[in-house]
Amino acid sequence: MNENSKHSIEQIRDLIFGEQITEYQKMITNLTKECSNLKKRLDTLEKKYQEAIEQLNSENSAKHSESESRRQELLEYIRKVQNEFDHKIEELMEQKVDKSEIGQAFIDWGMKVKKQRI
């Protein structure tokens, strides 16, 4: 098709359909732009969502590690106190100390545990 026949077809189309085609073309162009903008916004929101999820996972992992570390410290402290207690009991059994000394040892041990709470 040459340029003249294209122009003629466009003129005929304009005469038959009038401004409806132009309006439809404008509407389609506007809808296409709006869809493109919505897709960009959706992509941005999806990226922010993924970043938020990654940050939460990272924070939870750090809290879990901190909690596990704290748990290990407490277990170690309990083992230490238990060993001290067992050692004191053995000493008392070997020395055959009277009841007042045993009572005082328990009181001292209790005070020590109370002061060293983590």
Jmol script that loads the backbone (N, CA, C; Angstrom):
load data "model"
ATOM      1  N   MET A   1       0.828  -1.172   0.000  1.00  0.00           N
ATOM      2  CA  MET A   1       0.000   0.000   0.000  1.00  0.00           C
ATOM      3  C   MET A   1       0.876   1.240   0.000  1.00  0.00           C
ATOM      4  N   ASN A   2       0.505   2.148  -0.803  1.00  0.00           N
ATOM      5  CA  ASN A   2       1.274   3.385  -0.815  1.00  0.00           C
ATOM      6  C   ASN A   2       0.704   4.367   0.204  1.00  0.00           C
ATOM      7  N   GLU A   3       1.361   5.466   0.327  1.00  0.00           N
ATOM      8  CA  GLU A   3       1.003   6.459   1.342  1.00  0.00           C
ATOM      9  C   GLU A   3      -0.377   7.062   1.088  1.00  0.00           C
ATOM     10  N   ASN A   4      -0.701   7.279  -0.143  1.00  0.00           N
ATOM     11  CA  ASN A   4      -2.001   7.870  -0.491  1.00  0.00           C
ATOM     12  C   ASN A   4      -3.152   6.941  -0.126  1.00  0.00           C
ATOM     13  N   SER A   5      -2.982   5.654  -0.391  1.00  0.00           N
ATOM     14  CA  SER A   5      -4.069   4.719  -0.096  1.00  0.00           C
ATOM     15  C   SER A   5      -4.231   4.550   1.421  1.00  0.00           C
ATOM     16  N   LYS A   6      -3.126   4.620   2.167  1.00  0.00           N
ATOM     17  CA  LYS A   6      -3.227   4.564   3.626  1.00  0.00           C
ATOM     18  C   LYS A   6      -4.013   5.755   4.145  1.00  0.00           C
ATOM     19  N   HIS A   7      -3.676   6.880   3.616  1.00  0.00           N
ATOM     20  CA  HIS A   7      -4.348   8.107   4.038  1.00  0.00           C
ATOM     21  C   HIS A   7      -5.831   8.045   3.681  1.00  0.00           C
ATOM     22  N   SER A   8      -6.137   7.494   2.533  1.00  0.00           N
ATOM     23  CA  SER A   8      -7.525   7.380   2.091  1.00  0.00           C
ATOM     24  C   SER A   8      -8.299   6.438   3.001  1.00  0.00           C
ATOM     25  N   ILE A   9      -7.660   5.341   3.396  1.00  0.00           N
ATOM     26  CA  ILE A   9      -8.333   4.383   4.275  1.00  0.00           C
ATOM     27  C   ILE A   9      -8.608   5.030   5.628  1.00  0.00           C
ATOM     28  N   GLU A  10      -7.664   5.791   6.117  1.00  0.00           N
ATOM     29  CA  GLU A  10      -7.866   6.475   7.388  1.00  0.00           C
ATOM     30  C   GLU A  10      -8.996   7.488   7.297  1.00  0.00           C
ATOM     31  N   GLN A  11      -9.095   8.163   6.194  1.00  0.00           N
ATOM     32  CA  GLN A  11     -10.182   9.135   6.007  1.00  0.00           C
ATOM     33  C   GLN A  11     -11.533   8.423   5.962  1.00  0.00           C
ATOM     34  N   ILE A  12     -11.577   7.302   5.266  1.00  0.00           N
ATOM     35  CA  ILE A  12     -12.834   6.538   5.189  1.00  0.00           C
ATOM     36  C   ILE A  12     -13.209   6.034   6.579  1.00  0.00           C
ATOM     37  N   ARG A  13     -12.243   5.515   7.311  1.00  0.00           N
ATOM     38  CA  ARG A  13     -12.495   5.013   8.658  1.00  0.00           C
ATOM     39  C   ARG A  13     -13.001   6.154   9.539  1.00  0.00           C
ATOM     40  N   ASP A  14     -12.392   7.319   9.441  1.00  0.00           N
ATOM     41  CA  ASP A  14     -12.829   8.465  10.232  1.00  0.00           C
ATOM     42  C   ASP A  14     -14.259   8.867   9.877  1.00  0.00           C
ATOM     43  N   LEU A  15     -14.606   8.784   8.598  1.00  0.00           N
ATOM     44  CA  LEU A  15     -15.968   9.135   8.185  1.00  0.00           C
ATOM     45  C   LEU A  15     -16.982   8.127   8.709  1.00  0.00           C
ATOM     46  N   ILE A  16     -16.627   6.837   8.689  1.00  0.00           N
ATOM     47  CA  ILE A  16     -17.572   5.801   9.120  1.00  0.00           C
ATOM     48  C   ILE A  16     -17.708   5.781  10.648  1.00  0.00           C
ATOM     49  N   PHE A  17     -16.584   5.767  11.318  1.00  0.00           N
ATOM     50  CA  PHE A  17     -16.629   5.601  12.773  1.00  0.00           C
ATOM     51  C   PHE A  17     -16.507   6.915  13.525  1.00  0.00           C
ATOM     52  N   GLY A  18     -16.133   7.934  12.866  1.00  0.00           N
ATOM     53  CA  GLY A  18     -16.027   9.246  13.500  1.00  0.00           C
ATOM     54  C   GLY A  18     -14.960   9.262  14.584  1.00  0.00           C
ATOM     55  N   GLU A  19     -15.295   9.950  15.637  1.00  0.00           N
ATOM     56  CA  GLU A  19     -14.344  10.130  16.721  1.00  0.00           C
ATOM     57  C   GLU A  19     -14.314   8.946  17.695  1.00  0.00           C
ATOM     58  N   GLN A  20     -15.180   7.969  17.475  1.00  0.00           N
ATOM     59  CA  GLN A  20     -15.213   6.810  18.373  1.00  0.00           C
ATOM     60  C   GLN A  20     -13.871   6.072  18.390  1.00  0.00           C
ATOM     61  N   ILE A  21     -13.298   5.882  17.228  1.00  0.00           N
ATOM     62  CA  ILE A  21     -12.009   5.185  17.148  1.00  0.00           C
ATOM     63  C   ILE A  21     -10.953   5.968  17.910  1.00  0.00           C
ATOM     64  N   THR A  22     -10.941   7.265  17.708  1.00  0.00           N
ATOM     65  CA  THR A  22      -9.957   8.093  18.398  1.00  0.00           C
ATOM     66  C   THR A  22     -10.147   7.998  19.913  1.00  0.00           C
ATOM     67  N   GLU A  23     -11.397   8.048  20.344  1.00  0.00           N
ATOM     68  CA  GLU A  23     -11.686   7.933  21.774  1.00  0.00           C
ATOM     69  C   GLU A  23     -11.268   6.570  22.309  1.00  0.00           C
ATOM     70  N   TYR A  24     -11.567   5.525  21.549  1.00  0.00           N
ATOM     71  CA  TYR A  24     -11.174   4.175  21.959  1.00  0.00           C
ATOM     72  C   TYR A  24      -9.659   4.056  22.033  1.00  0.00           C
ATOM     73  N   GLN A  25      -8.978   4.626  21.073  1.00  0.00           N
ATOM     74  CA  GLN A  25      -7.517   4.583  21.091  1.00  0.00           C
ATOM     75  C   GLN A  25      -6.957   5.318  22.311  1.00  0.00           C
ATOM     76  N   LYS A  26      -7.545   6.465  22.643  1.00  0.00           N
ATOM     77  CA  LYS A  26      -7.115   7.211  23.825  1.00  0.00           C
ATOM     78  C   LYS A  26      -7.374   6.398  25.096  1.00  0.00           C
ATOM     79  N   MET A  27      -8.554   5.777  25.152  1.00  0.00           N
ATOM     80  CA  MET A  27      -8.893   4.966  26.322  1.00  0.00           C
ATOM     81  C   MET A  27      -7.917   3.786  26.469  1.00  0.00           C
ATOM     82  N   ILE A  28      -7.620   3.132  25.365  1.00  0.00           N
ATOM     83  CA  ILE A  28      -6.692   1.996  25.397  1.00  0.00           C
ATOM     84  C   ILE A  28      -5.304   2.462  25.811  1.00  0.00           C
ATOM     85  N   THR A  29      -4.879   3.589  25.278  1.00  0.00           N
ATOM     86  CA  THR A  29      -3.566   4.136  25.645  1.00  0.00           C
ATOM     87  C   THR A  29      -3.523   4.461  27.138  1.00  0.00           C
ATOM     88  N   ASN A  30      -4.581   5.099  27.648  1.00  0.00           N
ATOM     89  CA  ASN A  30      -4.643   5.444  29.075  1.00  0.00           C
ATOM     90  C   ASN A  30      -4.668   4.189  29.945  1.00  0.00           C
ATOM     91  N   LEU A  31      -5.448   3.198  29.533  1.00  0.00           N
ATOM     92  CA  LEU A  31      -5.507   1.947  30.297  1.00  0.00           C
ATOM     93  C   LEU A  31      -4.154   1.229  30.297  1.00  0.00           C
ATOM     94  N   THR A  32      -3.480   1.268  29.170  1.00  0.00           N
ATOM     95  CA  THR A  32      -2.157   0.646  29.079  1.00  0.00           C
ATOM     96  C   THR A  32      -1.178   1.334  30.020  1.00  0.00           C
ATOM     97  N   LYS A  33      -1.202   2.670  30.034  1.00  0.00           N
ATOM     98  CA  LYS A  33      -0.331   3.415  30.944  1.00  0.00           C
ATOM     99  C   LYS A  33      -0.670   3.111  32.401  1.00  0.00           C
ATOM    100  N   GLU A  34      -1.960   3.076  32.709  1.00  0.00           N
ATOM    101  CA  GLU A  34      -2.392   2.805  34.074  1.00  0.00           C
ATOM    102  C   GLU A  34      -1.974   1.394  34.506  1.00  0.00           C
ATOM    103  N   CYS A  35      -2.125   0.433  33.617  1.00  0.00           N
ATOM    104  CA  CYS A  35      -1.689  -0.940  33.922  1.00  0.00           C
ATOM    105  C   CYS A  35      -0.182  -0.990  34.157  1.00  0.00           C
ATOM    106  N   SER A  36       0.560  -0.269  33.353  1.00  0.00           N
ATOM    107  CA  SER A  36       2.003  -0.225  33.509  1.00  0.00           C
ATOM    108  C   SER A  36       2.382   0.378  34.857  1.00  0.00           C
ATOM    109  N   ASN A  37       1.719   1.475  35.227  1.00  0.00           N
ATOM    110  CA  ASN A  37       1.987   2.114  36.518  1.00  0.00           C
ATOM    111  C   ASN A  37       1.614   1.191  37.681  1.00  0.00           C
ATOM    112  N   LEU A  38       0.480   0.510  37.546  1.00  0.00           N
ATOM    113  CA  LEU A  38       0.071  -0.416  38.598  1.00  0.00           C
ATOM    114  C   LEU A  38       1.058  -1.572  38.732  1.00  0.00           C
ATOM    115  N   LYS A  39       1.562  -2.048  37.603  1.00  0.00           N
ATOM    116  CA  LYS A  39       2.552  -3.134  37.644  1.00  0.00           C
ATOM    117  C   LYS A  39       3.811  -2.667  38.351  1.00  0.00           C
ATOM    118  N   LYS A  40       4.255  -1.442  38.060  1.00  0.00           N
ATOM    119  CA  LYS A  40       5.438  -0.895  38.730  1.00  0.00           C
ATOM    120  C   LYS A  40       5.211  -0.795  40.236  1.00  0.00           C
ATOM    121  N   ARG A  41       4.028  -0.306  40.631  1.00  0.00           N
ATOM    122  CA  ARG A  41       3.708  -0.186  42.053  1.00  0.00           C
ATOM    123  C   ARG A  41       3.658  -1.555  42.717  1.00  0.00           C
ATOM    124  N   LEU A  42       3.064  -2.501  42.017  1.00  0.00           N
ATOM    125  CA  LEU A  42       2.981  -3.861  42.542  1.00  0.00           C
ATOM    126  C   LEU A  42       4.378  -4.462  42.711  1.00  0.00           C
ATOM    127  N   ASP A  43       5.240  -4.259  41.725  1.00  0.00           N
ATOM    128  CA  ASP A  43       6.620  -4.746  41.824  1.00  0.00           C
ATOM    129  C   ASP A  43       7.343  -4.115  43.009  1.00  0.00           C
ATOM    130  N   THR A  44       7.139  -2.803  43.201  1.00  0.00           N
ATOM    131  CA  THR A  44       7.758  -2.104  44.321  1.00  0.00           C
ATOM    132  C   THR A  44       7.254  -2.654  45.654  1.00  0.00           C
ATOM    133  N   LEU A  45       5.936  -2.850  45.756  1.00  0.00           N
ATOM    134  CA  LEU A  45       5.365  -3.396  46.988  1.00  0.00           C
ATOM    135  C   LEU A  45       5.860  -4.814  47.248  1.00  0.00           C
ATOM    136  N   GLU A  46       5.974  -5.603  46.211  1.00  0.00           N
ATOM    137  CA  GLU A  46       6.465  -6.970  46.356  1.00  0.00           C
ATOM    138  C   GLU A  46       7.916  -6.970  46.848  1.00  0.00           C
ATOM    139  N   LYS A  47       8.719  -6.058  46.297  1.00  0.00           N
ATOM    140  CA  LYS A  47      10.115  -5.955  46.724  1.00  0.00           C
ATOM    141  C   LYS A  47      10.192  -5.542  48.191  1.00  0.00           C
ATOM    142  N   LYS A  48       9.388  -4.556  48.595  1.00  0.00           N
ATOM    143  CA  LYS A  48       9.378  -4.109  49.993  1.00  0.00           C
ATOM    144  C   LYS A  48       8.909  -5.236  50.906  1.00  0.00           C
ATOM    145  N   TYR A  49       7.922  -6.004  50.464  1.00  0.00           N
ATOM    146  CA  TYR A  49       7.414  -7.132  51.239  1.00  0.00           C
ATOM    147  C   TYR A  49       8.513  -8.168  51.447  1.00  0.00           C
ATOM    148  N   GLN A  50       9.228  -8.496  50.385  1.00  0.00           N
ATOM    149  CA  GLN A  50      10.312  -9.469  50.476  1.00  0.00           C
ATOM    150  C   GLN A  50      11.421  -8.974  51.421  1.00  0.00           C
ATOM    151  N   GLU A  51      11.745  -7.689  51.328  1.00  0.00           N
ATOM    152  CA  GLU A  51      12.768  -7.126  52.212  1.00  0.00           C
ATOM    153  C   GLU A  51      12.321  -7.193  53.667  1.00  0.00           C
ATOM    154  N   ALA A  52      11.034  -6.893  53.906  1.00  0.00           N
ATOM    155  CA  ALA A  52      10.500  -6.949  55.273  1.00  0.00           C
ATOM    156  C   ALA A  52      10.550  -8.378  55.813  1.00  0.00           C
ATOM    157  N   ILE A  53      10.190  -9.349  54.979  1.00  0.00           N
ATOM    158  CA  ILE A  53      10.234 -10.754  55.395  1.00  0.00           C
ATOM    159  C   ILE A  53      11.667 -11.163  55.716  1.00  0.00           C
ATOM    160  N   GLU A  54      12.606 -10.768  54.865  1.00  0.00           N
ATOM    161  CA  GLU A  54      14.019 -11.102  55.109  1.00  0.00           C
ATOM    162  C   GLU A  54      14.517 -10.465  56.401  1.00  0.00           C
ATOM    163  N   GLN A  55      14.113  -9.226  56.652  1.00  0.00           N
ATOM    164  CA  GLN A  55      14.535  -8.546  57.875  1.00  0.00           C
ATOM    165  C   GLN A  55      13.954  -9.241  59.104  1.00  0.00           C
ATOM    166  N   LEU A  56      12.674  -9.623  59.035  1.00  0.00           N
ATOM    167  CA  LEU A  56      12.064 -10.322  60.159  1.00  0.00           C
ATOM    168  C   LEU A  56      12.748 -11.663  60.409  1.00  0.00           C
ATOM    169  N   ASN A  57      13.051 -12.374  59.338  1.00  0.00           N
ATOM    170  CA  ASN A  57      13.747 -13.650  59.486  1.00  0.00           C
ATOM    171  C   ASN A  57      15.115 -13.453  60.122  1.00  0.00           C
ATOM    172  N   SER A  58      15.799 -12.405  59.697  1.00  0.00           N
ATOM    173  CA  SER A  58      17.118 -12.103  60.252  1.00  0.00           C
ATOM    174  C   SER A  58      17.017 -11.765  61.741  1.00  0.00           C
ATOM    175  N   GLU A  59      16.033 -10.939  62.090  1.00  0.00           N
ATOM    176  CA  GLU A  59      15.837 -10.555  63.492  1.00  0.00           C
ATOM    177  C   GLU A  59      15.479 -11.770  64.338  1.00  0.00           C
ATOM    178  N   ASN A  60      14.591 -12.628  63.808  1.00  0.00           N
ATOM    179  CA  ASN A  60      14.208 -13.826  64.551  1.00  0.00           C
ATOM    180  C   ASN A  60      15.398 -14.753  64.748  1.00  0.00           C
ATOM    181  N   SER A  61      16.224 -14.854  63.730  1.00  0.00           N
ATOM    182  CA  SER A  61      17.413 -15.698  63.831  1.00  0.00           C
ATOM    183  C   SER A  61      18.356 -15.158  64.899  1.00  0.00           C
ATOM    184  N   ALA A  62      18.540 -13.843  64.911  1.00  0.00           N
ATOM    185  CA  ALA A  62      19.416 -13.224  65.911  1.00  0.00           C
ATOM    186  C   ALA A  62      18.854 -13.420  67.314  1.00  0.00           C
ATOM    187  N   LYS A  63      17.534 -13.256  67.464  1.00  0.00           N
ATOM    188  CA  LYS A  63      16.912 -13.447  68.776  1.00  0.00           C
ATOM    189  C   LYS A  63      17.041 -14.900  69.220  1.00  0.00           C
ATOM    190  N   HIS A  64      16.877 -15.810  68.278  1.00  0.00           N
ATOM    191  CA  HIS A  64      17.002 -17.231  68.610  1.00  0.00           C
ATOM    192  C   HIS A  64      18.428 -17.533  69.065  1.00  0.00           C
ATOM    193  N   SER A  65      19.407 -16.996  68.354  1.00  0.00           N
ATOM    194  CA  SER A  65      20.806 -17.209  68.720  1.00  0.00           C
ATOM    195  C   SER A  65      21.093 -16.638  70.100  1.00  0.00           C
ATOM    196  N   GLU A  66      20.580 -15.447  70.357  1.00  0.00           N
ATOM    197  CA  GLU A  66      20.779 -14.802  71.653  1.00  0.00           C
ATOM    198  C   GLU A  66      20.116 -15.628  72.752  1.00  0.00           C
ATOM    199  N   SER A  67      18.924 -16.107  72.485  1.00  0.00           N
ATOM    200  CA  SER A  67      18.196 -16.918  73.450  1.00  0.00           C
ATOM    201  C   SER A  67      18.939 -18.228  73.723  1.00  0.00           C
ATOM    202  N   GLU A  68      19.444 -18.844  72.670  1.00  0.00           N
ATOM    203  CA  GLU A  68      20.199 -20.091  72.825  1.00  0.00           C
ATOM    204  C   GLU A  68      21.477 -19.848  73.624  1.00  0.00           C
ATOM    205  N   SER A  69      22.141 -18.736  73.359  1.00  0.00           N
ATOM    206  CA  SER A  69      23.357 -18.387  74.091  1.00  0.00           C
ATOM    207  C   SER A  69      23.033 -18.189  75.575  1.00  0.00           C
ATOM    208  N   ARG A  70      21.963 -17.482  75.836  1.00  0.00           N
ATOM    209  CA  ARG A  70      21.519 -17.236  77.224  1.00  0.00           C
ATOM    210  C   ARG A  70      21.181 -18.561  77.915  1.00  0.00           C
ATOM    211  N   ARG A  71      20.536 -19.434  77.201  1.00  0.00           N
ATOM    212  CA  ARG A  71      20.173 -20.748  77.734  1.00  0.00           C
ATOM    213  C   ARG A  71      21.435 -21.539  78.104  1.00  0.00           C
ATOM    214  N   GLN A  72      22.422 -21.492  77.218  1.00  0.00           N
ATOM    215  CA  GLN A  72      23.688 -22.196  77.487  1.00  0.00           C
ATOM    216  C   GLN A  72      24.387 -21.623  78.721  1.00  0.00           C
ATOM    217  N   GLU A  73      24.363 -20.308  78.858  1.00  0.00           N
ATOM    218  CA  GLU A  73      24.963 -19.670  80.031  1.00  0.00           C
ATOM    219  C   GLU A  73      24.282 -20.133  81.314  1.00  0.00           C
ATOM    220  N   LEU A  74      22.945 -20.177  81.268  1.00  0.00           N
ATOM    221  CA  LEU A  74      22.202 -20.608  82.449  1.00  0.00           C
ATOM    222  C   LEU A  74      22.487 -22.069  82.786  1.00  0.00           C
ATOM    223  N   LEU A  75      22.550 -22.911  81.767  1.00  0.00           N
ATOM    224  CA  LEU A  75      22.860 -24.326  82.009  1.00  0.00           C
ATOM    225  C   LEU A  75      24.257 -24.476  82.616  1.00  0.00           C
ATOM    226  N   GLU A  76      25.202 -23.722  82.100  1.00  0.00           N
ATOM    227  CA  GLU A  76      26.565 -23.765  82.630  1.00  0.00           C
ATOM    228  C   GLU A  76      26.585 -23.293  84.084  1.00  0.00           C
ATOM    229  N   TYR A  77      25.852 -22.232  84.367  1.00  0.00           N
ATOM    230  CA  TYR A  77      25.779 -21.728  85.742  1.00  0.00           C
ATOM    231  C   TYR A  77      25.145 -22.769  86.663  1.00  0.00           C
ATOM    232  N   ILE A  78      24.090 -23.407  86.210  1.00  0.00           N
ATOM    233  CA  ILE A  78      23.431 -24.448  87.014  1.00  0.00           C
ATOM    234  C   ILE A  78      24.393 -25.602  87.289  1.00  0.00           C
ATOM    235  N   ARG A  79      25.143 -26.020  86.261  1.00  0.00           N
ATOM    236  CA  ARG A  79      26.125 -27.086  86.448  1.00  0.00           C
ATOM    237  C   ARG A  79      27.194 -26.683  87.477  1.00  0.00           C
ATOM    238  N   LYS A  80      27.640 -25.445  87.368  1.00  0.00           N
ATOM    239  CA  LYS A  80      28.663 -24.947  88.290  1.00  0.00           C
ATOM    240  C   LYS A  80      28.142 -24.958  89.731  1.00  0.00           C
ATOM    241  N   VAL A  81      26.940 -24.438  89.922  1.00  0.00           N
ATOM    242  CA  VAL A  81      26.356 -24.393  91.259  1.00  0.00           C
ATOM    243  C   VAL A  81      26.134 -25.811  91.788  1.00  0.00           C
ATOM    244  N   GLN A  82      25.655 -26.692  90.923  1.00  0.00           N
ATOM    245  CA  GLN A  82      25.418 -28.072  91.324  1.00  0.00           C
ATOM    246  C   GLN A  82      26.733 -28.750  91.740  1.00  0.00           C
ATOM    247  N   ASN A  83      27.799 -28.517  90.972  1.00  0.00           N
ATOM    248  CA  ASN A  83      29.110 -29.082  91.334  1.00  0.00           C
ATOM    249  C   ASN A  83      29.597 -28.546  92.677  1.00  0.00           C
ATOM    250  N   GLU A  84      29.435 -27.243  92.900  1.00  0.00           N
ATOM    251  CA  GLU A  84      29.826 -26.655  94.179  1.00  0.00           C
ATOM    252  C   GLU A  84      29.023 -27.261  95.323  1.00  0.00           C
ATOM    253  N   PHE A  85      27.744 -27.393  95.080  1.00  0.00           N
ATOM    254  CA  PHE A  85      26.870 -27.973  96.098  1.00  0.00           C
ATOM    255  C   PHE A  85      27.288 -29.416  96.405  1.00  0.00           C
ATOM    256  N   ASP A  86      27.511 -30.216  95.367  1.00  0.00           N
ATOM    257  CA  ASP A  86      27.939 -31.602  95.559  1.00  0.00           C
ATOM    258  C   ASP A  86      29.271 -31.661  96.304  1.00  0.00           C
ATOM    259  N   HIS A  87      30.179 -30.767  95.938  1.00  0.00           N
ATOM    260  CA  HIS A  87      31.487 -30.717  96.596  1.00  0.00           C
ATOM    261  C   HIS A  87      31.332 -30.396  98.088  1.00  0.00           C
ATOM    262  N   LYS A  88      30.484 -29.411  98.401  1.00  0.00           N
ATOM    263  CA  LYS A  88      30.245 -29.037  99.804  1.00  0.00           C
ATOM    264  C   LYS A  88      29.641 -30.206 100.576  1.00  0.00           C
ATOM    265  N   ILE A  89      28.708 -30.899  99.980  1.00  0.00           N
ATOM    266  CA  ILE A  89      28.078 -32.035 100.638  1.00  0.00           C
ATOM    267  C   ILE A  89      29.128 -33.114 100.925  1.00  0.00           C
ATOM    268  N   GLU A  90      29.984 -33.374  99.943  1.00  0.00           N
ATOM    269  CA  GLU A  90      31.052 -34.369 100.146  1.00  0.00           C
ATOM    270  C   GLU A  90      31.972 -33.952 101.285  1.00  0.00           C
ATOM    271  N   GLU A  91      32.345 -32.682 101.302  1.00  0.00           N
ATOM    272  CA  GLU A  91      33.207 -32.189 102.387  1.00  0.00           C
ATOM    273  C   GLU A  91      32.535 -32.378 103.737  1.00  0.00           C
ATOM    274  N   LEU A  92      31.274 -32.040 103.796  1.00  0.00           N
ATOM    275  CA  LEU A  92      30.548 -32.158 105.064  1.00  0.00           C
ATOM    276  C   LEU A  92      30.427 -33.616 105.493  1.00  0.00           C
ATOM    277  N   MET A  93      30.211 -34.491 104.520  1.00  0.00           N
ATOM    278  CA  MET A  93      30.100 -35.918 104.847  1.00  0.00           C
ATOM    279  C   MET A  93      31.437 -36.461 105.351  1.00  0.00           C
ATOM    280  N   GLU A  94      32.522 -36.041 104.740  1.00  0.00           N
ATOM    281  CA  GLU A  94      33.853 -36.513 105.133  1.00  0.00           C
ATOM    282  C   GLU A  94      34.245 -35.983 106.505  1.00  0.00           C
ATOM    283  N   GLN A  95      33.900 -34.755 106.775  1.00  0.00           N
ATOM    284  CA  GLN A  95      34.303 -34.137 108.037  1.00  0.00           C
ATOM    285  C   GLN A  95      33.372 -34.490 109.185  1.00  0.00           C
ATOM    286  N   LYS A  96      32.207 -35.024 108.867  1.00  0.00           N
ATOM    287  CA  LYS A  96      31.203 -35.359 109.888  1.00  0.00           C
ATOM    288  C   LYS A  96      30.966 -34.146 110.791  1.00  0.00           C
ATOM    289  N   VAL A  97      30.609 -33.055 110.142  1.00  0.00           N
ATOM    290  CA  VAL A  97      30.382 -31.791 110.836  1.00  0.00           C
ATOM    291  C   VAL A  97      29.021 -31.853 111.515  1.00  0.00           C
ATOM    292  N   ASP A  98      28.873 -31.107 112.602  1.00  0.00           N
ATOM    293  CA  ASP A  98      27.585 -31.141 113.297  1.00  0.00           C
ATOM    294  C   ASP A  98      26.504 -30.410 112.502  1.00  0.00           C
ATOM    295  N   LYS A  99      25.265 -30.559 112.946  1.00  0.00           N
ATOM    296  CA  LYS A  99      24.102 -30.056 112.201  1.00  0.00           C
ATOM    297  C   LYS A  99      24.116 -28.541 112.036  1.00  0.00           C
ATOM    298  N   SER A 100      24.610 -27.820 112.972  1.00  0.00           N
ATOM    299  CA  SER A 100      24.625 -26.357 112.855  1.00  0.00           C
ATOM    300  C   SER A 100      25.573 -25.907 111.742  1.00  0.00           C
ATOM    301  N   GLU A 101      26.690 -26.595 111.592  1.00  0.00           N
ATOM    302  CA  GLU A 101      27.616 -26.260 110.516  1.00  0.00           C
ATOM    303  C   GLU A 101      27.002 -26.613 109.155  1.00  0.00           C
ATOM    304  N   ILE A 102      26.286 -27.714 109.095  1.00  0.00           N
ATOM    305  CA  ILE A 102      25.601 -28.091 107.842  1.00  0.00           C
ATOM    306  C   ILE A 102      24.563 -27.037 107.493  1.00  0.00           C
ATOM    307  N   GLY A 103      23.792 -26.627 108.490  1.00  0.00           N
ATOM    308  CA  GLY A 103      22.780 -25.594 108.261  1.00  0.00           C
ATOM    309  C   GLY A 103      23.410 -24.300 107.774  1.00  0.00           C
ATOM    310  N   GLN A 104      24.517 -23.927 108.397  1.00  0.00           N
ATOM    311  CA  GLN A 104      25.208 -22.700 107.993  1.00  0.00           C
ATOM    312  C   GLN A 104      25.739 -22.824 106.570  1.00  0.00           C
ATOM    313  N   ALA A 105      26.224 -24.000 106.192  1.00  0.00           N
ATOM    314  CA  ALA A 105      26.720 -24.216 104.828  1.00  0.00           C
ATOM    315  C   ALA A 105      25.588 -24.032 103.817  1.00  0.00           C
ATOM    316  N   PHE A 106      24.409 -24.555 104.163  1.00  0.00           N
ATOM    317  CA  PHE A 106      23.257 -24.374 103.271  1.00  0.00           C
ATOM    318  C   PHE A 106      22.866 -22.907 103.159  1.00  0.00           C
ATOM    319  N   ILE A 107      22.883 -22.204 104.268  1.00  0.00           N
ATOM    320  CA  ILE A 107      22.551 -20.781 104.254  1.00  0.00           C
ATOM    321  C   ILE A 107      23.557 -20.023 103.399  1.00  0.00           C
ATOM    322  N   ASP A 108      24.859 -20.315 103.593  1.00  0.00           N
ATOM    323  CA  ASP A 108      25.900 -19.657 102.802  1.00  0.00           C
ATOM    324  C   ASP A 108      25.729 -19.956 101.311  1.00  0.00           C
ATOM    325  N   TRP A 109      25.458 -21.188 101.009  1.00  0.00           N
ATOM    326  CA  TRP A 109      25.261 -21.589  99.613  1.00  0.00           C
ATOM    327  C   TRP A 109      24.053 -20.865  99.012  1.00  0.00           C
ATOM    328  N   GLY A 110      22.959 -20.796  99.780  1.00  0.00           N
ATOM    329  CA  GLY A 110      21.765 -20.097  99.317  1.00  0.00           C
ATOM    330  C   GLY A 110      22.033 -18.619  99.052  1.00  0.00           C
ATOM    331  N   MET A 111      22.789 -17.987  99.935  1.00  0.00           N
ATOM    332  CA  MET A 111      23.119 -16.576  99.747  1.00  0.00           C
ATOM    333  C   MET A 111      23.983 -16.386  98.500  1.00  0.00           C
ATOM    334  N   LYS A 112      24.914 -17.313  98.311  1.00  0.00           N
ATOM    335  CA  LYS A 112      25.791 -17.227  97.138  1.00  0.00           C
ATOM    336  C   LYS A 112      24.974 -17.357  95.847  1.00  0.00           C
ATOM    337  N   VAL A 113      24.054 -18.292  95.820  1.00  0.00           N
ATOM    338  CA  VAL A 113      23.197 -18.483  94.633  1.00  0.00           C
ATOM    339  C   VAL A 113      22.354 -17.254  94.401  1.00  0.00           C
ATOM    340  N   LYS A 114      21.822 -16.691  95.457  1.00  0.00           N
ATOM    341  CA  LYS A 114      20.980 -15.497  95.346  1.00  0.00           C
ATOM    342  C   LYS A 114      21.773 -14.313  94.773  1.00  0.00           C
ATOM    343  N   LYS A 115      23.036 -14.153  95.202  1.00  0.00           N
ATOM    344  CA  LYS A 115      23.864 -13.043  94.723  1.00  0.00           C
ATOM    345  C   LYS A 115      24.312 -13.245  93.286  1.00  0.00           C
ATOM    346  N   GLN A 116      24.534 -14.478  92.862  1.00  0.00           N
ATOM    347  CA  GLN A 116      25.088 -14.747  91.533  1.00  0.00           C
ATOM    348  C   GLN A 116      24.018 -14.981  90.474  1.00  0.00           C
ATOM    349  N   ARG A 117      22.791 -14.694  90.754  1.00  0.00           N
ATOM    350  CA  ARG A 117      21.750 -14.888  89.741  1.00  0.00           C
ATOM    351  C   ARG A 117      22.087 -14.109  88.497  1.00  0.00           C
ATOM    352  N   ILE A 118      21.848 -14.752  87.387  1.00  0.00           N
ATOM    353  CA  ILE A 118      22.169 -14.131  86.101  1.00  0.00           C
ATOM    354  C   ILE A 118      20.946 -13.408  85.614  1.00  0.00           C
TER     355      ILE A 118
END
end "model"
wireframe off; spacefill off
backbone 0.3
color backbone group
